[in-house]
Amino acid sequence: MASSRPPTEKVCAIEIGKLCKADPDALPRALADVFMKHGVESSRCQNIGAMVMSLEIP
């Protein structure tokens, strides 16, 4: 079954998940930089946060 999430958002969620796993005390600025890097609008950030929580990051 194909995911309905845009690929950019999924890639962003994976990168944020890896950042949080590597550095649980990552500054909010570091997270914001990832959103900006992927061109994610602020209105989508909460949805990506939910994706991060549902992902299993190796």
Predicted model as a PDB file, atoms N, CA, C, CB and O in Angstrom, pLDDT in the B-factor column:
MODEL        1                                                                  
ATOM      1  N   MET A   1       0.845  -1.174   0.000  1.00 41.00           N  
ATOM      2  CA  MET A   1       0.000   0.000   0.000  1.00 41.00           C  
ATOM      3  C   MET A   1       0.890   1.238   0.000  1.00 41.00           C  
ATOM      4  CB  MET A   1      -0.961  -0.002   1.218  1.00 41.00           C  
ATOM      5  O   MET A   1       1.791   1.335   0.833  1.00 41.00           O  
ATOM      6  N   ALA A   2       0.671   2.168  -0.890  1.00 48.00           N  
ATOM      7  CA  ALA A   2       1.481   3.381  -1.000  1.00 48.00           C  
ATOM      8  C   ALA A   2       1.092   4.362   0.097  1.00 48.00           C  
ATOM      9  CB  ALA A   2       1.314   4.032  -2.394  1.00 48.00           C  
ATOM     10  O   ALA A   2      -0.071   4.458   0.492  1.00 48.00           O  
ATOM     11  N   SER A   3       2.093   5.084   0.574  1.00 56.00           N  
ATOM     12  CA  SER A   3       1.856   6.075   1.611  1.00 56.00           C  
ATOM     13  C   SER A   3       1.250   7.330   0.988  1.00 56.00           C  
ATOM     14  CB  SER A   3       3.166   6.411   2.360  1.00 56.00           C  
ATOM     15  O   SER A   3       1.612   7.707  -0.127  1.00 56.00           O  
ATOM     16  N   SER A   4       0.329   7.978   1.705  1.00 65.00           N  
ATOM     17  CA  SER A   4      -0.274   9.206   1.203  1.00 65.00           C  
ATOM     18  C   SER A   4       0.543  10.428   1.601  1.00 65.00           C  
ATOM     19  CB  SER A   4      -1.699   9.341   1.717  1.00 65.00           C  
ATOM     20  O   SER A   4       0.209  11.551   1.222  1.00 65.00           O  
ATOM     21  N   ARG A   5       1.590  10.218   2.349  1.00 67.00           N  
ATOM     22  CA  ARG A   5       2.438  11.326   2.774  1.00 67.00           C  
ATOM     23  C   ARG A   5       3.351  11.746   1.630  1.00 67.00           C  
ATOM     24  CB  ARG A   5       3.269  10.938   4.016  1.00 67.00           C  
ATOM     25  O   ARG A   5       3.891  10.895   0.924  1.00 67.00           O  
ATOM     26  N   PRO A   6       3.527  13.058   1.442  1.00 77.00           N  
ATOM     27  CA  PRO A   6       4.472  13.505   0.415  1.00 77.00           C  
ATOM     28  C   PRO A   6       5.874  13.008   0.744  1.00 77.00           C  
ATOM     29  CB  PRO A   6       4.462  15.049   0.293  1.00 77.00           C  
ATOM     30  O   PRO A   6       6.272  13.009   1.909  1.00 77.00           O  
ATOM     31  N   PRO A   7       6.631  12.581  -0.273  1.00 89.00           N  
ATOM     32  CA  PRO A   7       7.977  12.039  -0.028  1.00 89.00           C  
ATOM     33  C   PRO A   7       8.881  13.015   0.718  1.00 89.00           C  
ATOM     34  CB  PRO A   7       8.628  11.660  -1.343  1.00 89.00           C  
ATOM     35  O   PRO A   7       9.673  12.599   1.564  1.00 89.00           O  
ATOM     36  N   THR A   8       8.773  14.293   0.420  1.00 91.00           N  
ATOM     37  CA  THR A   8       9.609  15.290   1.093  1.00 91.00           C  
ATOM     38  C   THR A   8       9.345  15.283   2.595  1.00 91.00           C  
ATOM     39  CB  THR A   8       9.351  16.696   0.513  1.00 91.00           C  
ATOM     40  O   THR A   8      10.278  15.365   3.394  1.00 91.00           O  
ATOM     41  N   GLU A   9       8.088  15.185   2.973  1.00 92.00           N  
ATOM     42  CA  GLU A   9       7.744  15.183   4.395  1.00 92.00           C  
ATOM     43  C   GLU A   9       8.257  13.915   5.074  1.00 92.00           C  
ATOM     44  CB  GLU A   9       6.223  15.307   4.581  1.00 92.00           C  
ATOM     45  O   GLU A   9       8.717  13.962   6.214  1.00 92.00           O  
ATOM     46  N   LYS A  10       8.178  12.798   4.381  1.00 92.00           N  
ATOM     47  CA  LYS A  10       8.670  11.555   4.971  1.00 92.00           C  
ATOM     48  C   LYS A  10      10.182  11.615   5.164  1.00 92.00           C  
ATOM     49  CB  LYS A  10       8.292  10.352   4.091  1.00 92.00           C  
ATOM     50  O   LYS A  10      10.693  11.188   6.199  1.00 92.00           O  
ATOM     51  N   VAL A  11      10.895  12.139   4.179  1.00 94.00           N  
ATOM     52  CA  VAL A  11      12.349  12.277   4.292  1.00 94.00           C  
ATOM     53  C   VAL A  11      12.696  13.218   5.448  1.00 94.00           C  
ATOM     54  CB  VAL A  11      12.957  12.803   2.962  1.00 94.00           C  
ATOM     55  O   VAL A  11      13.625  12.961   6.214  1.00 94.00           O  
ATOM     56  N   CYS A  12      11.949  14.296   5.560  1.00 95.00           N  
ATOM     57  CA  CYS A  12      12.159  15.247   6.653  1.00 95.00           C  
ATOM     58  C   CYS A  12      11.933  14.565   8.004  1.00 95.00           C  
ATOM     59  CB  CYS A  12      11.217  16.465   6.501  1.00 95.00           C  
ATOM     60  O   CYS A  12      12.724  14.744   8.929  1.00 95.00           O  
ATOM     61  N   ALA A  13      10.861  13.789   8.116  1.00 94.00           N  
ATOM     62  CA  ALA A  13      10.551  13.094   9.372  1.00 94.00           C  
ATOM     63  C   ALA A  13      11.662  12.114   9.735  1.00 94.00           C  
ATOM     64  CB  ALA A  13       9.204  12.351   9.262  1.00 94.00           C  
ATOM     65  O   ALA A  13      12.045  12.011  10.901  1.00 94.00           O  
ATOM     66  N   ILE A  14      12.174  11.400   8.748  1.00 94.00           N  
ATOM     67  CA  ILE A  14      13.259  10.448   9.009  1.00 94.00           C  
ATOM     68  C   ILE A  14      14.509  11.181   9.493  1.00 94.00           C  
ATOM     69  CB  ILE A  14      13.579   9.627   7.740  1.00 94.00           C  
ATOM     70  O   ILE A  14      15.167  10.744  10.438  1.00 94.00           O  
ATOM     71  N   GLU A  15      14.828  12.294   8.840  1.00 96.00           N  
ATOM     72  CA  GLU A  15      16.017  13.053   9.238  1.00 96.00           C  
ATOM     73  C   GLU A  15      15.869  13.622  10.653  1.00 96.00           C  
ATOM     74  CB  GLU A  15      16.278  14.192   8.240  1.00 96.00           C  
ATOM     75  O   GLU A  15      16.820  13.600  11.434  1.00 96.00           O  
ATOM     76  N   ILE A  16      14.693  14.122  10.979  1.00 95.00           N  
ATOM     77  CA  ILE A  16      14.455  14.638  12.328  1.00 95.00           C  
ATOM     78  C   ILE A  16      14.529  13.506  13.350  1.00 95.00           C  
ATOM     79  CB  ILE A  16      13.083  15.343  12.408  1.00 95.00           C  
ATOM     80  O   ILE A  16      15.087  13.679  14.433  1.00 95.00           O  
ATOM     81  N   GLY A  17      13.970  12.359  13.007  1.00 94.00           N  
ATOM     82  CA  GLY A  17      14.042  11.201  13.905  1.00 94.00           C  
ATOM     83  C   GLY A  17      15.475  10.789  14.181  1.00 94.00           C  
ATOM     84  O   GLY A  17      15.831  10.488  15.320  1.00 94.00           O  
ATOM     85  N   LYS A  18      16.297  10.774  13.143  1.00 95.00           N  
ATOM     86  CA  LYS A  18      17.711  10.418  13.319  1.00 95.00           C  
ATOM     87  C   LYS A  18      18.438  11.468  14.160  1.00 95.00           C  
ATOM     88  CB  LYS A  18      18.403  10.267  11.949  1.00 95.00           C  
ATOM     89  O   LYS A  18      19.270  11.130  15.002  1.00 95.00           O  
ATOM     90  N   LEU A  19      18.122  12.730  13.927  1.00 96.00           N  
ATOM     91  CA  LEU A  19      18.735  13.805  14.712  1.00 96.00           C  
ATOM     92  C   LEU A  19      18.368  13.659  16.188  1.00 96.00           C  
ATOM     93  CB  LEU A  19      18.289  15.190  14.183  1.00 96.00           C  
ATOM     94  O   LEU A  19      19.230  13.770  17.060  1.00 96.00           O  
ATOM     95  N   CYS A  20      17.097  13.411  16.464  1.00 93.00           N  
ATOM     96  CA  CYS A  20      16.648  13.278  17.854  1.00 93.00           C  
ATOM     97  C   CYS A  20      17.239  12.043  18.529  1.00 93.00           C  
ATOM     98  CB  CYS A  20      15.126  13.214  17.910  1.00 93.00           C  
ATOM     99  O   CYS A  20      17.529  12.058  19.725  1.00 93.00           O  
ATOM    100  N   LYS A  21      17.412  10.982  17.755  1.00 93.00           N  
ATOM    101  CA  LYS A  21      18.003   9.770  18.317  1.00 93.00           C  
ATOM    102  C   LYS A  21      19.482   9.994  18.624  1.00 93.00           C  
ATOM    103  CB  LYS A  21      17.829   8.581  17.348  1.00 93.00           C  
ATOM    104  O   LYS A  21      19.978   9.550  19.659  1.00 93.00           O  
ATOM    105  N   ALA A  22      20.183  10.682  17.726  1.00 95.00           N  
ATOM    106  CA  ALA A  22      21.610  10.944  17.912  1.00 95.00           C  
ATOM    107  C   ALA A  22      21.856  11.972  19.010  1.00 95.00           C  
ATOM    108  CB  ALA A  22      22.231  11.423  16.605  1.00 95.00           C  
ATOM    109  O   ALA A  22      22.851  11.895  19.731  1.00 95.00           O  
ATOM    110  N   ASP A  23      20.936  12.943  19.134  1.00 95.00           N  
ATOM    111  CA  ASP A  23      21.109  14.015  20.112  1.00 95.00           C  
ATOM    112  C   ASP A  23      19.752  14.355  20.726  1.00 95.00           C  
ATOM    113  CB  ASP A  23      21.751  15.275  19.454  1.00 95.00           C  
ATOM    114  O   ASP A  23      19.067  15.264  20.257  1.00 95.00           O  
ATOM    115  N   PRO A  24      19.360  13.621  21.782  1.00 93.00           N  
ATOM    116  CA  PRO A  24      18.058  13.870  22.407  1.00 93.00           C  
ATOM    117  C   PRO A  24      17.887  15.305  22.926  1.00 93.00           C  
ATOM    118  CB  PRO A  24      17.858  12.904  23.546  1.00 93.00           C  
ATOM    119  O   PRO A  24      16.766  15.768  23.135  1.00 93.00           O  
ATOM    120  N   ASP A  25      19.004  15.992  23.127  1.00 96.00           N  
ATOM    121  CA  ASP A  25      18.947  17.375  23.608  1.00 96.00           C  
ATOM    122  C   ASP A  25      19.143  18.373  22.472  1.00 96.00           C  
ATOM    123  CB  ASP A  25      20.005  17.605  24.686  1.00 96.00           C  
ATOM    124  O   ASP A  25      19.553  19.509  22.708  1.00 96.00           O  
ATOM    125  N   ALA A  26      18.855  17.959  21.248  1.00 95.00           N  
ATOM    126  CA  ALA A  26      19.028  18.844  20.094  1.00 95.00           C  
ATOM    127  C   ALA A  26      18.234  20.135  20.310  1.00 95.00           C  
ATOM    128  CB  ALA A  26      18.576  18.137  18.781  1.00 95.00           C  
ATOM    129  O   ALA A  26      17.107  20.123  20.805  1.00 95.00           O  
ATOM    130  N   LEU A  27      18.846  21.220  19.930  1.00 95.00           N  
ATOM    131  CA  LEU A  27      18.186  22.511  20.082  1.00 95.00           C  
ATOM    132  C   LEU A  27      17.053  22.654  19.073  1.00 95.00           C  
ATOM    133  CB  LEU A  27      19.195  23.655  19.916  1.00 95.00           C  
ATOM    134  O   LEU A  27      17.125  22.109  17.972  1.00 95.00           O  
ATOM    135  N   PRO A  28      16.011  23.384  19.447  1.00 94.00           N  
ATOM    136  CA  PRO A  28      14.911  23.614  18.515  1.00 94.00           C  
ATOM    137  C   PRO A  28      15.383  24.196  17.181  1.00 94.00           C  
ATOM    138  CB  PRO A  28      13.893  24.541  19.143  1.00 94.00           C  
ATOM    139  O   PRO A  28      14.790  23.925  16.137  1.00 94.00           O  
ATOM    140  N   ARG A  29      16.446  24.994  17.219  1.00 96.00           N  
ATOM    141  CA  ARG A  29      16.980  25.588  15.985  1.00 96.00           C  
ATOM    142  C   ARG A  29      17.458  24.496  15.027  1.00 96.00           C  
ATOM    143  CB  ARG A  29      18.142  26.560  16.308  1.00 96.00           C  
ATOM    144  O   ARG A  29      17.289  24.624  13.814  1.00 96.00           O  
ATOM    145  N   ALA A  30      18.046  23.433  15.554  1.00 96.00           N  
ATOM    146  CA  ALA A  30      18.520  22.330  14.715  1.00 96.00           C  
ATOM    147  C   ALA A  30      17.338  21.650  14.030  1.00 96.00           C  
ATOM    148  CB  ALA A  30      19.321  21.304  15.556  1.00 96.00           C  
ATOM    149  O   ALA A  30      17.423  21.278  12.859  1.00 96.00           O  
ATOM    150  N   LEU A  31      16.243  21.490  14.757  1.00 94.00           N  
ATOM    151  CA  LEU A  31      15.045  20.891  14.173  1.00 94.00           C  
ATOM    152  C   LEU A  31      14.449  21.827  13.123  1.00 94.00           C  
ATOM    153  CB  LEU A  31      14.002  20.576  15.270  1.00 94.00           C  
ATOM    154  O   LEU A  31      14.046  21.381  12.049  1.00 94.00           O  
ATOM    155  N   ALA A  32      14.394  23.109  13.427  1.00 95.00           N  
ATOM    156  CA  ALA A  32      13.867  24.081  12.468  1.00 95.00           C  
ATOM    157  C   ALA A  32      14.701  24.094  11.192  1.00 95.00           C  
ATOM    158  CB  ALA A  32      13.833  25.482  13.089  1.00 95.00           C  
ATOM    159  O   ALA A  32      14.163  24.243  10.095  1.00 95.00           O  
ATOM    160  N   ASP A  33      16.004  23.941  11.337  1.00 96.00           N  
ATOM    161  CA  ASP A  33      16.878  23.912  10.163  1.00 96.00           C  
ATOM    162  C   ASP A  33      16.534  22.745   9.238  1.00 96.00           C  
ATOM    163  CB  ASP A  33      18.342  23.820  10.596  1.00 96.00           C  
ATOM    164  O   ASP A  33      16.598  22.881   8.017  1.00 96.00           O  
ATOM    165  N   VAL A  34      16.171  21.604   9.815  1.00 96.00           N  
ATOM    166  CA  VAL A  34      15.787  20.444   8.999  1.00 96.00           C  
ATOM    167  C   VAL A  34      14.488  20.746   8.252  1.00 96.00           C  
ATOM    168  CB  VAL A  34      15.623  19.171   9.886  1.00 96.00           C  
ATOM    169  O   VAL A  34      14.376  20.453   7.062  1.00 96.00           O  
ATOM    170  N   PHE A  35      13.507  21.329   8.943  1.00 95.00           N  
ATOM    171  CA  PHE A  35      12.264  21.698   8.265  1.00 95.00           C  
ATOM    172  C   PHE A  35      12.541  22.655   7.115  1.00 95.00           C  
ATOM    173  CB  PHE A  35      11.276  22.334   9.254  1.00 95.00           C  
ATOM    174  O   PHE A  35      11.998  22.494   6.022  1.00 95.00           O  
ATOM    175  N   MET A  36      13.384  23.644   7.359  1.00 95.00           N  
ATOM    176  CA  MET A  36      13.708  24.633   6.328  1.00 95.00           C  
ATOM    177  C   MET A  36      14.456  23.987   5.164  1.00 95.00           C  
ATOM    178  CB  MET A  36      14.547  25.774   6.924  1.00 95.00           C  
ATOM    179  O   MET A  36      14.188  24.295   4.003  1.00 95.00           O  
ATOM    180  N   LYS A  37      15.384  23.101   5.472  1.00 95.00           N  
ATOM    181  CA  LYS A  37      16.161  22.412   4.437  1.00 95.00           C  
ATOM    182  C   LYS A  37      15.244  21.693   3.449  1.00 95.00           C  
ATOM    183  CB  LYS A  37      17.135  21.408   5.078  1.00 95.00           C  
ATOM    184  O   LYS A  37      15.514  21.664   2.249  1.00 95.00           O  
ATOM    185  N   HIS A  38      14.171  21.121   3.959  1.00 94.00           N  
ATOM    186  CA  HIS A  38      13.249  20.358   3.124  1.00 94.00           C  
ATOM    187  C   HIS A  38      12.081  21.201   2.609  1.00 94.00           C  
ATOM    188  CB  HIS A  38      12.717  19.178   3.900  1.00 94.00           C  
ATOM    189  O   HIS A  38      11.201  20.688   1.918  1.00 94.00           O  
ATOM    190  N   GLY A  39      12.074  22.483   2.944  1.00 94.00           N  
ATOM    191  CA  GLY A  39      11.038  23.379   2.440  1.00 94.00           C  
ATOM    192  C   GLY A  39       9.648  23.092   2.990  1.00 94.00           C  
ATOM    193  O   GLY A  39       8.644  23.298   2.309  1.00 94.00           O  
ATOM    194  N   VAL A  40       9.601  22.616   4.224  1.00 92.00           N  
ATOM    195  CA  VAL A  40       8.319  22.275   4.845  1.00 92.00           C  
ATOM    196  C   VAL A  40       7.685  23.543   5.425  1.00 92.00           C  
ATOM    197  CB  VAL A  40       8.509  21.193   5.958  1.00 92.00           C  
ATOM    198  O   VAL A  40       8.323  24.287   6.170  1.00 92.00           O  
ATOM    199  N   GLU A  41       6.436  23.770   5.074  1.00 91.00           N  
ATOM    200  CA  GLU A  41       5.704  24.922   5.601  1.00 91.00           C  
ATOM    201  C   GLU A  41       5.392  24.696   7.080  1.00 91.00           C  
ATOM    202  CB  GLU A  41       4.394  25.164   4.794  1.00 91.00           C  
ATOM    203  O   GLU A  41       5.199  23.564   7.524  1.00 91.00           O  
ATOM    204  N   SER A  42       5.349  25.788   7.823  1.00 90.00           N  
ATOM    205  CA  SER A  42       5.116  25.677   9.267  1.00 90.00           C  
ATOM    206  C   SER A  42       3.791  24.986   9.590  1.00 90.00           C  
ATOM    207  CB  SER A  42       5.141  27.059   9.906  1.00 90.00           C  
ATOM    208  O   SER A  42       3.669  24.342  10.632  1.00 90.00           O  
ATOM    209  N   SER A  43       2.818  25.111   8.724  1.00 92.00           N  
ATOM    210  CA  SER A  43       1.525  24.470   8.973  1.00 92.00           C  
ATOM    211  C   SER A  43       1.612  22.942   8.900  1.00 92.00           C  
ATOM    212  CB  SER A  43       0.495  24.976   7.970  1.00 92.00           C  
ATOM    213  O   SER A  43       0.703  22.261   9.375  1.00 92.00           O  
ATOM    214  N   ARG A  44       2.661  22.397   8.327  1.00 91.00           N  
ATOM    215  CA  ARG A  44       2.836  20.950   8.194  1.00 91.00           C  
ATOM    216  C   ARG A  44       3.732  20.355   9.287  1.00 91.00           C  
ATOM    217  CB  ARG A  44       3.419  20.631   6.832  1.00 91.00           C  
ATOM    218  O   ARG A  44       3.825  19.134   9.408  1.00 91.00           O  
ATOM    219  N   CYS A  45       4.379  21.190  10.069  1.00 90.00           N  
ATOM    220  CA  CYS A  45       5.348  20.706  11.063  1.00 90.00           C  
ATOM    221  C   CYS A  45       4.723  19.745  12.077  1.00 90.00           C  
ATOM    222  CB  CYS A  45       5.965  21.886  11.799  1.00 90.00           C  
ATOM    223  O   CYS A  45       5.341  18.744  12.439  1.00 90.00           O  
ATOM    224  N   GLN A  46       3.528  20.033  12.528  1.00 91.00           N  
ATOM    225  CA  GLN A  46       2.874  19.161  13.517  1.00 91.00           C  
ATOM    226  C   GLN A  46       2.629  17.776  12.917  1.00 91.00           C  
ATOM    227  CB  GLN A  46       1.533  19.784  14.000  1.00 91.00           C  
ATOM    228  O   GLN A  46       2.800  16.768  13.603  1.00 91.00           O  
ATOM    229  N   ASN A  47       2.234  17.718  11.659  1.00 91.00           N  
ATOM    230  CA  ASN A  47       2.007  16.423  11.009  1.00 91.00           C  
ATOM    231  C   ASN A  47       3.310  15.640  10.886  1.00 91.00           C  
ATOM    232  CB  ASN A  47       1.376  16.621   9.619  1.00 91.00           C  
ATOM    233  O   ASN A  47       3.327  14.421  11.059  1.00 91.00           O  
ATOM    234  N   ILE A  48       4.384  16.331  10.591  1.00 92.00           N  
ATOM    235  CA  ILE A  48       5.677  15.662  10.481  1.00 92.00           C  
ATOM    236  C   ILE A  48       6.124  15.177  11.857  1.00 92.00           C  
ATOM    237  CB  ILE A  48       6.736  16.610   9.866  1.00 92.00           C  
ATOM    238  O   ILE A  48       6.701  14.097  11.979  1.00 92.00           O  
ATOM    239  N   GLY A  49       5.859  15.972  12.891  1.00 89.00           N  
ATOM    240  CA  GLY A  49       6.169  15.533  14.244  1.00 89.00           C  
ATOM    241  C   GLY A  49       5.455  14.231  14.585  1.00 89.00           C  
ATOM    242  O   GLY A  49       6.027  13.358  15.238  1.00 89.00           O  
ATOM    243  N   ALA A  50       4.217  14.100  14.149  1.00 91.00           N  
ATOM    244  CA  ALA A  50       3.466  12.864  14.377  1.00 91.00           C  
ATOM    245  C   ALA A  50       4.099  11.713  13.604  1.00 91.00           C  
ATOM    246  CB  ALA A  50       1.987  13.039  13.964  1.00 91.00           C  
ATOM    247  O   ALA A  50       4.147  10.585  14.096  1.00 91.00           O  
ATOM    248  N   MET A  51       4.588  11.993  12.391  1.00 91.00           N  
ATOM    249  CA  MET A  51       5.272  10.953  11.617  1.00 91.00           C  
ATOM    250  C   MET A  51       6.537  10.492  12.327  1.00 91.00           C  
ATOM    251  CB  MET A  51       5.615  11.466  10.211  1.00 91.00           C  
ATOM    252  O   MET A  51       6.827   9.297  12.375  1.00 91.00           O  
ATOM    253  N   VAL A  52       7.290  11.443  12.879  1.00 91.00           N  
ATOM    254  CA  VAL A  52       8.526  11.118  13.590  1.00 91.00           C  
ATOM    255  C   VAL A  52       8.216  10.145  14.727  1.00 91.00           C  
ATOM    256  CB  VAL A  52       9.209  12.408  14.140  1.00 91.00           C  
ATOM    257  O   VAL A  52       8.939   9.170  14.930  1.00 91.00           O  
ATOM    258  N   MET A  53       7.147  10.414  15.459  1.00 90.00           N  
ATOM    259  CA  MET A  53       6.796   9.572  16.589  1.00 90.00           C  
ATOM    260  C   MET A  53       6.368   8.178  16.155  1.00 90.00           C  
ATOM    261  CB  MET A  53       5.697  10.218  17.391  1.00 90.00           C  
ATOM    262  O   MET A  53       6.486   7.228  16.930  1.00 90.00           O  
ATOM    263  N   SER A  54       5.873   8.040  14.929  1.00 90.00           N  
ATOM    264  CA  SER A  54       5.404   6.732  14.467  1.00 90.00           C  
ATOM    265  C   SER A  54       6.479   5.927  13.741  1.00 90.00           C  
ATOM    266  CB  SER A  54       4.219   6.911  13.559  1.00 90.00           C  
ATOM    267  O   SER A  54       6.283   4.743  13.465  1.00 90.00           O  
ATOM    268  N   LEU A  55       7.614   6.558  13.428  1.00 86.00           N  
ATOM    269  CA  LEU A  55       8.680   5.872  12.705  1.00 86.00           C  
ATOM    270  C   LEU A  55       9.553   5.057  13.640  1.00 86.00           C  
ATOM    271  CB  LEU A  55       9.530   6.873  11.946  1.00 86.00           C  
ATOM    272  O   LEU A  55       9.733   5.403  14.808  1.00 86.00           O  
ATOM    273  N   GLU A  56      10.088   3.980  13.113  1.00 82.00           N  
ATOM    274  CA  GLU A  56      11.106   3.223  13.834  1.00 82.00           C  
ATOM    275  C   GLU A  56      12.441   3.564  13.187  1.00 82.00           C  
ATOM    276  CB  GLU A  56      10.821   1.664  13.804  1.00 82.00           C  
ATOM    277  O   GLU A  56      12.751   3.088  12.095  1.00 82.00           O  
ATOM    278  N   ILE A  57      13.215   4.379  13.858  1.00 76.00           N  
ATOM    279  CA  ILE A  57      14.494   4.848  13.331  1.00 76.00           C  
ATOM    280  C   ILE A  57      15.584   3.871  13.770  1.00 76.00           C  
ATOM    281  CB  ILE A  57      14.811   6.305  13.820  1.00 76.00           C  
ATOM    282  O   ILE A  57      15.763   3.621  14.963  1.00 76.00           O  
ATOM    283  N   PRO A  58      16.312   3.319  12.790  1.00 71.00           N  
ATOM    284  CA  PRO A  58      17.377   2.355  13.146  1.00 71.00           C  
ATOM    285  C   PRO A  58      18.525   3.013  13.901  1.00 71.00           C  
ATOM    286  CB  PRO A  58      17.923   1.683  11.887  1.00 71.00           C  
ATOM    287  O   PRO A  58      19.488   2.340  14.267  1.00 71.00           O  
TER     288      PRO A  58                                                      
ENDMDL                                                                          
END                                                                             
